[in-house]
């Protein structure tokens, strides 16, 4: 039952961002930029386990995984403004992001 509640709340937040972005791209972008998923995940983890050390580790590791995702925003914007097909642009962004993840993982060793 708790899983269903978590899923419903999380889905409502994602749908809300989508609906808000239809009205204002600035507000949609602001909500997308907030670490909503991280905050929700930390909260669910706390409610389930009350393990501050685990959440601290999760938070620290999340930081290092956020860095390689940052270029996707500028790259996607540039590719779309250049007239590239959405799915092709997303494919390129996924490949670049995966490569950036590999670089971060390499230097974290």
N, C-alpha and C positions, 0 to 999 in steps of 0.2 A: 504493500500500500504506500509506504514512504517513497519507493521508487516512482510510482505513478504521480505522486504529488510533486516530486522534484522535476519530473519530466514535464508536467503541465506548466509549472511556474517558469521553467527555463524556456519552453516553447512560446509562452505568452510574451516573454521579454523579447525574443527574437522577432516574433510577429509584430510587436509594438514598434520596434526599431524600423522595420520595413514599412509599416503604415505611416510612421512619422516622417520618414524620408520622402514619402510621396508629397507631403505638404511643405517640407523644408529640408533641402539637402544639407544645409548647415546643421540643423538640429539632429538629423539622421547621422551625419558624420561625427558630431559630438558624442552621441550615444555609442556609435561604433568604436570610437577611440577610447572610451572608458573601459577599464578592465572588468566588465560586467561578468563575463564567464569566470574569470579568476575569483572575483569576490563571491560569486555564488558557490563555486566549487570549494573555496576555503570555508564558507559558512556550512555547507553540507558536511564537509569533513569534520568540522568542529561539533556540529550537532550529533553526528554519529559516533565520534571517537574521543572528543576532548583531548586530542593529542597535539599540544602546541609545538613540539619538536618536529613532528611530521609535517605540520602546516608550514613551519619555518623552512624546512627543507624543500617542500613543494614550491613555496614562494621564491626561494633563491634559484631553484632550477628553472622555474617559469621565466624569470628575468632573462636568463641566457637563451631561452628559446624565443623570446619576443624579438630580440635583436635581428635575427635573420628574416623575420617577417616584415620588417619596416620597409624595405625597398619595394615590396609588392604594390604599395599604394601609389608611389610616384610612377613606377613602371606601367602599371595598369592604366593610370590616367594618360600617360604619354602615348601608349599604344592605341588606346581608344580614340584619342584626339587626332592621331595620325591616320585614322580610318580603318584600323584593323578590326576584323570580325571579333565579337566578344569572346567566343569560345576559343579561338586561336590565341587571343591575348591572355585569357585565363590560363591556357595551357602553358604558354611561355612563362607566365608568372609562377605557376606551380613548379616548373622545372628550375627556374632561378631560385625560388625559395628553398627547394630541396637541396640545391647546390650550396646555398648559404648555410643551411642546417649542417651539411657535411663539413663545411669549413669550421663552423663553431664547435662541432663535436671533435674535430681534429685538434683544435687548440685547447679544448677543455681537458684533454688527456694529460 
